[in-house]
């Protein structure tokens, strides 16, 4: 009946609207996902994570734009990678802070993820690519940046929406396969940073996807690719941009010494390629062919493999680097052997981080999930460079998997209820030490066969949709049959 008298007895004044709002904001900050941001926040432009002026992500709530981004970031770095993992983290954080533990439902988080704009994630990826590429050395060949390109495939949940955009293989029956997407990506050979990528379906070859990324190249870059990129059209167009190419010879007969323009050294010839005759199977139009030069002057180098265990004993390199004094044949051969690093880059993203099998149910979220994996990958690469600089070692010998393992185990400790700035700084210094104290052993010339040693379980194959399939008891002797 006398609220004012009640407050005066306890010498308390009623809270103003501003104080109430400040208390709510402080509570939201406590229930935050920014613990991983203590490590990676400096790599992400804060302007892109600010709330929107109007519409979605404009209000300050638990799953704000910034919180949702870091929750998504933490999710792709986790060993489990599920949405429920994010909610469990939130519940544990709330328990540590002594506040109400939120619900176990993932609905609010999944709804917030959908509100993240794909363009915002794309801008963040471009920023991380530029930052990590600046930290690396100028280049591995006469201080020129070398960009290595390759393609890979990923699978995703079998939903009608995903099947429509990325259909499964035609050899599989409906309901027995998974949608598959093709990714062609450009990496910096020195830093390992993912500079750009293009996404397609099973009908998209690497060459058209690579063409979408030409604007990323700068004058003076060197393009490094396998035999799939040995194309007159692509080498000529990159040359117009001031970009040199180093690729493996394919689909053409090697030029002999008698037919060459000049012999530059042992197994090193200066040759010419004539403009190819147009046919409909080519990935470019007749008008694009007419814009090509009538011939290209190239350099052909025969490389002999002296390491045991390799499936090829010799192969040919074709390049637009014509000066044998500036670019000796031996250095170009060693550069091409480093092309295998792009397979390791994809392994880091697909196997170590888990991009190989995506989780989202719609094409829109699949594209966002891929972007988040690439953003997290570039941030880990940048952290590896900083740790390597502090330890005064080369970033090339810092283990990516070991770094991810260290980050996963250090993250919970950054969320302690009472931790000072000095203690947080010491934790990050210890994280750097953990990332660099077990450098990768370098074994040049080691054979990397593409084969499996461990045998898979002899379960029967799904050759019909799940409702129609009948399981056979002796799976080692019979195949699955329809019901």
Secondary structure, 3 states (H helix, E strand, C coil): CCHHHHHHHCCCCCCCHHHHHHHHHHHHHHCCCCCCHHHHHHHCCHHHHCCCCCCCCCCCCCCCHHHHHHHHHHHHHCCCCCHHHHHHHHHHHHHHHCCCCCCCCCHHHHHHHHHCCHHHHHHHHHHHHHHHHHHCCCCCECCECEEEEEEEEEECCCCHHHHHHCCCCCCCCCCCCCCEEEEEEEEECCCCCEEEEEEECCCCCHHHHHHCCHHHCCCCCEEEECHHHCCHHHHHHHHHCCCEEEEECCCCCCCCCCCCCEEEECCEEEEEEECCCCCCCCCCCHHHHHCCCCEEEEEEEEEECCCCCCCCCEEEEEECCCCCCCCCHHHHHHHHHHHHHHHHHHHHHHHHCCCCECCCCCHHHHHHHHHHHHHHHHHHHHHHHHHHHHHCCCHHHCCHHHHHHHHHHHHHHHHCCCCCHHHHHHHHHHHHHHHHCCCCCCCCCCCCCCCCCCCCCCCCCCCCCHHHEECCCCCCCCCCEEC
